[in-house]
Amino acid sequence: MNQFLEKWGEAAYTTLGFFWMAVWAFILGYAISSMIQVFITEKRMQEVMGTESGKSVLLGTFFGFISSSCSFSALATSKSLFQKGASFVSSIAFLLASTNLVIELGIIISIFLGWQFVVGEYVGGILLILFSWLLIGIIKPDRLINKARKNLQSTEEKEDLDQNGFSEKIKSTKNWAKVGKQYAMEWKMVWKDVTVGFTIAGIVAAFVPDSFFQTLFINTGNGQESFDFLTLLEHVIVGPIAAFLTFIGSMGNIPLAALLFGKGVSFAGVMAFIFSDLVVFPVLRINAKYYGWRMSLFILFLLFTSLVFASLLLHYGFNLLDLIPESNSTSITEKEHFKIDYTFYLNLVFLAISGVLIYFGFYKGKDVMHHKDMAPKSPLLEKVLKWFAIISYVWLTLGITIKYLI
């Protein structure tokens, strides 16, 4: 019993330490994302993404890069672009870029996994787009694409009527109120995922033995150079399955990805795990509501196949260049998280910035309307996640109490 209580306290401490490491990065990323989404409209995006040319794909990738990292927001925006005339290829490029190439995700990955994984994330995101583009060109699913367009309802969306230039927009209190509201919406979209994801990471770090990962991911713990092709293939297939079982978005899954790497999972398997936020069941169901089940399953096949090839290519490429870091479980789970260092001061600064944005959103922006199209989340899934988040807060409160008072 004493051992269980000790591990409970350790799990809670690890979860809170993980989150403390990442607070400033979350705030920075979502603040930047919110400003971009308010000050840069989608109208121009839709006008230049209507063909399957390289330029359209490149622009879809760029617009995805400067948008939100939330999978549900990305699904809704890519649907809107496709509905209004963007090509299927450029819409997929936008979807992949907005979930794999965004600034905030790179910051979080750098904190938990290091610069090599940041490079892998961005290079891999580009590879995902290229492989998807190639597969679409080979398969030519024109009938599916045409049917998917017909399945989209012709709903009117509010247009941005503000014709002022960027300098005028950025001086407007009304626009900063919209930024504040969008910032709050970003947190509203992910708070449950982040809470549950970080809590799971702490529990896994404290309770799950290495033998479990050695069973789930074969041949772990022997160094990155020891993996043969079949082992790597197993890892990049099991990685998405593990992501599916956690049902957490990519931002919440990064600490767990760091733990997987620390337990000896291959670089390819960890990258596949990170890339898997668009091949889980909630996304499959949402795409089915938008485009129909046949197109949804095609997108699943497209993205899963692309992430398998991208993850394997990344592993072999990084191994050739000697860029794969050595896994070190103690670096993330046993470090002292709460101390007066750069993280402490960054958190103070960005918590103040967060307060300013919330002030603009809910005090200055009381009469400002700001709507962002969102994917139709499952009420049941959201309710389950909410209860898991509440249970997580209870678990963390009791765990920290046990660690320091008992």
BELQUI-V94951 format. One record per helix or strand. SS is the DSSP state (H for helix, E for strand). FROM is the first residue (numbers start at 0). TO is the last residue. If there is no record, write none. Layout:
<<SS/FROM/TO> <SS/FROM/TO>>
This chain:
<<H/1/38> <H/42/47> <H/53/64> <H/70/82> <H/87/99> <H/102/111> <H/114/138> <H/141/150> <H/165/169> <H/172/206> <H/209/215> <H/223/225> <H/228/245> <H/249/261> <H/266/277> <H/280/290> <H/292/319> <H/329/332> <H/341/363> <H/378/404>>
